[in-house]
C-alpha cells in the first residue's frame, strides 16, 4: 500500500469514526498498519488508534514509540512521548506520566513543541493533581492555559478549564469548580461547531459534579444525563463510568441509597475494566459513606480498607486524607481508641503532605466550601485572608526561603 492509498484509507477510517462506527474505523486503520509501507502514514494511523483507544478506555494500547524511533523525527518522538504520558495518566501511573512529560519538555525545539507544549503541561498538571500536589498542578494548568491563549487554541483551553474545575472541586472552592466547566461549555458553544461532541460531554460532566457539591441536585442530574447520553453514543467507556459515579453521588446526596448502590456497582465495573484505580477509590468512598448512613459500620470499614490500599498504590494523598477522616468518625462511634489515634495522626500527616492549609490563618483548605485565591507562585489561600492582610508576597514562599540549606 503506497502513500496515496494510505492517506485515503486514513480518511476513510476518520469518516467512519466520526459517524460513531468505531469498530469499523479500527478495522480500516489496522489493515493500513498491516499493508502500508509508508512510515509517516503508519505513524498517523497509530495516532488515530491512540485517540480511539483512549475514548474506549483501552489505555494499554496507547503506544507508538517504536514507530517514532524508526522515523528518527523529533516531532514524532515528542508526540509519542506525550501519548505515553497520557496513557500512563489514564492508568493512574502518575509518576511515569510526569517523567514522560519532562522528557517531552527536554527534547530539542521542534515544530510540534509550540502546538503540543500546552498538552504536555496539561497532562503533567493532571498527574500532579492525581498525586494531590496542588501547587504544582495549578502551576502546570496555568502554563497550559498560557499556551492555549498564545496559540488561540480554544480546544486546549476547554480541556484545561475542565481540569481546573476538577482542581477547585477537590480543594472545595465550589464557585470556581462551577465557573471553569461553564467557561468550557461556553467555548464549545462559541467555537466547537466542528469539534467532537466529547468536549461538550466533558464540560457537562464537570458542571454536574460542581452542581452536586453546591447542592443543586436537579441541575447536576440534568448535566450528567446530557454527558451520559453523548458518552453512550460515542462508546466512551471512561466517561460513562464517571457519569455513573456522579449519578450515584447525586442519589446518595438525596438520601436514596437503594438507587445509589447499583450505580456505584456499575461505575466500579467499568473503572476496573479500564484500569482507573483512582476512580475505583472514589466509588469505594461513596459506597463507604452509604454504609455509614445505614449505620453498617463494619461494611463501611471494609470499603474504606479497600479504597485506602488503592489510594496508597496510586499515591493520591487527598483520598487517603478523606478516608482517614471517615475512619476517625467510625472508630469514635465504635469506641476504638487506639485505631482512632492512628487515623488522627495519619490525617494530619496527609494535611501536611498536601499543604492543604492557608499560610495566613493556618486553617485547613478543602475542609468546607471556601472562596480561594492563588498567588502568582500558585500557592492557594483563603480569599478573605488575602483581602484582610493585604499581602503582596507569598508567606509560604517566604518561609521556604528561610529554611536552612535553601538556595
Secondary structure by P-SEA (a helix, b strand, c coil): ccaaaaaaaaaaaaaaaaacaaaaaaaaaaaaaaccccaaaaaaaaaaaaaaaaaaccccccccaaaaaaaccaaaaaaaaaaaaaaaaaacaaaaaaaaaaaaaaccccccccccaaaaaaaaaaaaaaacaaaaaaaaaaaaaaaaaaaccaaaaaaaaaaaaaaaaaacaaaaaaaaaaaaaaaaacccccccaaaaaaaaaaaaaaaaaacaaaaaaaaaaaaaaaaaaacaaaaaaaaaaaaaaaaaaacaaaaaaaaaaaaaaaaaaacaaaaaaaaaaaaaaaaaaacaaaaaaaaaaaaaaaaaaaccaaaaaaaaaaaaaaaaaacaaaaaaaaaaaaaaaaaaaccccccccccccccbbbbbbccccccccaaaaaaacccccaaaaaaaaccccc
